[in-house]
């Protein structure tokens, strides 16, 4: 591979392929994250997807930060990590990390 990448054309081709793959992974992982956010915050009525975050319920099981894994994790790894999380808004996330206890919301059934 080292010999192959010494050729400037081959190097440019490989870098273009890597960039395309990374964009594809990011798009796939963002779609998975959007599906995770669909129900909104577990503690309040916030539904705005730009405010929602993944909160690990058990820090000892955490293998990485979901946001940092969007561009490099496989679909399987991202889904496994999201199973360890709950979806909460940024405000409730900060309150939880400050030590406040929050009650889970009750969804109105229709």
Secondary structure, 3 states (H helix, E strand, C coil): CHHHHHCHHHHHHHHHHHHHHHHHHHHHHHHHHHHHCCCCCCCCCCCCHHHEEEEECCHHHCCCCHHHHCCCCCHHHHHHHHHCEEEEEHHHHHHHHCCCCCCCCCCCCC
